[in-house]
Amino acid sequence: MPGDADRLGDARAATLALLDRRTPGATVCPSEVARALATDWRGAMPIVHAAIDDMLADGVVRLSWKGVVLATRDGPYRIGRVED
């Protein structure tokens, strides 16, 4: 469905924009991404999670929780940019 692809693209772009505003090594919360997309941020969380899964598979972001790197999105997580 084209709408879903657009929403995934929006979530991906919002994630990268938020990361660009952070210092190197800093992370963002997925709820920050959802809040950037919609007033009903909780309703936007499924599309954010899907976009993050895609970005993780593409090697664009890394996930962590309390300093521990996560291989997959499972439970709470923070989003960081993959360092060169």
Secondary structure, 3 states (H helix, E strand, C coil): CHHHHHHHHHHHHHHHHHHHCCCCCCEECHHHHHHHHCCCHHHHHHHHHHHHHHHHHCCCEEEEECCEEECCCCCCCEEEECCC
